[in-house]
Amino acid sequence: MITSISKLKSFGVFKDYKPSKELHPFSKFNLFYGWNGSGKSTLGKLFWSLSQKELHNHFKECEFVVSSAEHADVTHKNVTSNNINIRVFSKDFIDRNVNFDESKANSILILSEEKKDELQKYKSLQSEISTLKGERSTENKVYEKDIADFNKGLSKWASKIKQSFELIETSNKHLLNYDRPKLTKFIQEHKDKINADKILTADKVTELKHSIKPNKKDNIDLSKFKLIDSEKTISKIEEIILSLSKSIFSNQIKRLVENAEINSWVSTGLAIHKVQESNICEFCGQTIPEGRIEELNNHFSDDYMNMIELLSSQKEFIQNLIGDLNQEVPETVDYYDEFHKELASSKAELNKDVLEFKTILDEISVFLEEKISNPFSIINFKNDVSGKLNSFNDSLNNVVNTSKKHNGKNEGFDEAIKQSQDILELHFVSQTLIDEDFEKLKKNIEQKRESIKLKDEKIIELDNSIKVAETSLLNEAVGAENFNKSLAKFIGRTDIKLEFDKELKGYKLIRGHTTTKAENLSEGERTAIAFVYFISKLKENGNSIENTIIVLDDPISSFDSNHLFHAYSYLKLECETAKQLFILTHNFNYFKLVRDWLIKKNERKKQPDGTYIEKIKSSFYSLECSNEIDRKSTINNANPTLLEYNSEYHYIFYKLTSLADITDIDLEKAFLISNLSRKLLEGFLTFKFPKGRNDFNQLLQAGCKDQEIREKVYRFINKYSHNQVIEFHDASVDNLLGEGSNIVNDVFKIMEDLDKDHFKEMKELITA
């Protein structure tokens, strides 16, 4: 059953309707009362949209939500696929099915009861398809809820991914505005890549987060880094080690050999004396003994001098090599953040290798200095020079490679950032979907979708079988016969009938015993024919009234009091078993008849503990429209004056009371006040003065002795009443509008002056 109209927007006088919290949900039986213009037919068109599975031509831009106990909400977006079995009696129905100008109507396809076997098979198929549709509907509700939950999950997961990127310094709007559509599209495009292998380590995620920062840095100058030629350097050092361990063969002077400092001093002095060509000792001033210079020359032989020269050049080589160890590595801040950790590790290793290699070279340098001071000494040196040199080069190469990565990012800066972003997005999506068991949820939904699809295919198959069975069972003549019986009961005579015409492929409306088409039908006859025809159509094609929601939009608009009761009785007889019933009317007498029938269906039982349990089967509503230029209708719970009293008089008194204190009277309110005042005074004064008066003015003269009030009330009512011709040549509208707020109180004063007890009780009734 339909439980509520949760939203109705841009639908005629329902501008932007939403039910109030106090509004009762719809019951099995629902009765609406509203005057003309309050929105009854407009509401009927909403139900018509559900029945026809399409938007009404008048409201193509509308929005609505109709909630149901058995189906998902029906909206303006999915109305074409709704499964609510609903039939609507309205002007739209009459226009589509009955042409009174040509006295013809569409066929009523009723199943023949004569072909028992075919009928039994048909009913079996109907039962099977009904069961299957019920199962399908139940499954679909669960499926739609799962889809809704799944979509909520996608939104939540997308938000989680978005938050992950918001914590990163990035300018990518795609990532910073991540939402469900983007996540859904990513899943569709990368479904083969989303797996646990794409989930990164925390360190890698941190590295990529740094890498997508949009600030571009300068290239690192790779020429600053100088690797040491390992092969040449090791060969040279091996030569040095050999030099240190090599001895010089000469006529050695023992004292000089044993005293390296003296040896060095004497060597220097000998070189000075040679340059000066002097045989006088520059230290003591005495003549150098004969043979002493020759003795010293033999000591400081050519081999000796060559050795000194070699050792000096080797020492210079070592010092230069030590200088090459001082590599100019840029500051960490000059590199992109994702390379900081890698660079720090490489620099630390390089610094360690530089220190260790420099220690060895310093040691060699000391030994060379010692050897130069005393070339006759033999120094044996052992150390892993090759290993330390290779470690240094490896560490420096690591720094170079990191620098190359940095420069490489600059070469394709935007593409590099994009690649990092893509890897991160795949990581976050994979991690989120695996954590949320996405594949299991997706598989569950796919299984339900497949199950519904199979049921839809079976329903189509059964529907085709039913149509084949219907072809042999449908009988238009039976439809006409049933209609004629019902119409005769309704109008109390048999002179108007339907007759099937094969050429028309429908019915002719005929009058009397001839085949003359029924012309000049009264409005009451037309309404009766249309109403009975509608009820007959409810049983078409084996449709069950028990499974049908029936909506009746003012079914008695042109009936007199006699037909009014017939219409009520026929409605009660035919529609009481409906799955759900909606009746909309402006006729209070008809409202009263239906109200008294339906209100008895509500039960209120007292329990032993003194509490009451209510079982509500019927609900009552009023349709009310504001009177501004931009009129808006609402659905309200019926006022007690509509439910507790057998006269529209009470309701009019209640409505007029609500207008008594309004100070801003526009033209629409003026019309409403004048018509309500006229109806109320006519009812009240006719009862108080039963002698026939010819018109309203005479009644007012009899009931109001205050000439000023009488003229004022009459002038206002006569000006704005819809029952009067408005004369534009007399007092201006503005002048009369200003009196509107006082007129209601003047009307009440007339009533109170004539019958204080009556007026007092009426006030008490509407405020109770």
Buried (B, 14 or more C-beta within 10 A) or exposed (E): BBBBBBBBBBBBBBBEBEBEEEBBBBBBBBBBBBBEBBBBBBBBBBBBBBBBBEBBEEBEEBBBBBBBEBBBBBBBEEBEEBBBBBBBBBBBBBEEBBBBEEBBBBBBBBBBEEBEEBBEBBEEBBEBBEEBBEEBBEBBBEBBEBBEEBEEBBBEBBBBBBEBBEEBEBEBEEBEEBEBEBBBEBBEEBEEEBEEEBBBEEEBBBBBBBBBBEEEBEBBEEEEBEEBEEEEBBEBBEEBBEBBBBEBEBEBBEEBBEBBEEBBEBBEBBEEBEEEEEEEBEEEEEEBEEEEBEEBBEBBBEEBBEBBEBBEEBBEBBEEBBEBBEBEBBEEEBBBBBBBBBBEBBBEBBEEBBEBBBEBBEEBBEBBEBBBBBBBBEBEBEBEBEEBBBBBBBBBBBBBEBBEBBBEBBEEBEEBBEBBBBBBBBBBBBBBBBEBEBEEBBEBBEEBBEBBEEBBEBBEEBEEBBEEBBEEBBBBBBBBBBBBEBBBBBBEEEEBBBBBBEEBEBBBBBBEEEEEEBEEBEEBBBBBBBBBBBBBBBBBBBBBBEEBBBBBBBBBBEBEEEBBBBBBBBBEEBBEEBBBBBBBBBBBBBBBBBBEBBBEBBEEEEEEEEEEEEEBEBBBBBBBBBBEEEBBBBBBBBBBBBBEBEEBBBBBBBBBBEBBEBEEBEBBBBBBBBBBBBBBBBBBBBEBBEEEBEEBEBBBBBBBEEEEBBEBBBBBBBBBBEEBEEEEEEEEEEEBBEBBBBBBEBBBBBBBBBBEEBBEEBBEBBEE
